[in-house]
């Protein structure tokens, strides 16, 4: 079981944490939301919470709660630039369907 970051995502996270001046890594998770059932949660982590699973990817710590790992196992988080837009993209092999707006998914 693992979750990874692309080199681009790891560099973006590391640079943001350095500019921010604090933080130990990135926290990923899922929550019930949207028309398809689940939505991704993404935040910078300042500490490790009880029960967090920890992965190291390209020098960046990724923290995930055990329940979310069920839905995120095998996921690669990428940071992409498309024209004038840029942002994180979840490459999740577990997704069966996603809503039309791209905000939620189900497995």
Buried (B, 14 or more C-beta within 10 A) or exposed (E): EBBBBBEBBBBBBBEEBEEEEEBBBBBBBBEEEBEBBBBBBEEBBEEBEEEBBEBEBBEBBBBBBEEBBEBBBEBBBBBEEEEEEEEBBBEBEEBEEBBEEEEBBBB
